[in-house]
Amino acid sequence: MIHRGKVTACFYLFGFVFFLELCNLSKTKTIMSDQTITNDSLSSSEFNKPLLPGGLNVLTILTFIGSGIQLLFSVFGFFNAEKSYREKDKVMAQMNSAEMPGWAKSMMPSMENYEEMITKSYENRLPIFILSVVALVLCIYVAMQMRSLKKQGYLFYVIGQVLPFATSALFIGTFAFAGTAFVVMTGLTILFILLYTMQRKHLIY
């Protein structure tokens, strides 16, 4: 669980930096393109056809990659739910061990919440898995819609991002929203929604 949160968080942080760099590159290329391309070299239909903005291009690519990674984690979590449930006492003992780093403990909820979270995750593993896959497939689909500059893609993207939190609250409980890992993932989710909101002006269909 800690490993999953760290990998996903690192991916999105790297992706955000990559997004900023490519946005700057995109602006530079746009200026160069405006200086070198003349109206005589373009037909009227090509000239009026909107191009995919660089920022939106980067965000959708990151969405494809991130959703794919999370889909793998969801499949892994579903098939290993029983094993995690059987080994919860062992994990709790390791978490209470003096050898466990403080930062690792901060990523996890309290002992009582962790035991309840693992138990409910196991008992409700099928609906949690199904709704997780639905959310991820929805994010991939709407990213494709936004690459076609369709406005409806933004709304469904927000739904796809919020759905996993609603699923956790419904089948696990609010105590699942604890630990540094949850705070990081929530912050990154809000960040990407804001970034897509900034690109919403380019959605014209």
Secondary structure, DSSP 8 states (H G I E B T S, - for coil): -HHHHHHHHHHHHHHHHHHHHHHHHHHHHHHHHHHH--GGGS-HHHHHS----HHHHHHHHHHHHHHHHHHHHHHHHHHTHHHHHHTHHHHHHHHHSTTS-HHHHHTS--HHHHHHHHHHHHHTHHHHHHHHHHHHHHHHHHHHHHHTT-THHHHHHHHHHHHHHHHHHHHT-GGGS-SHHHHHHHHHHHHHHHHHHHHGGG---
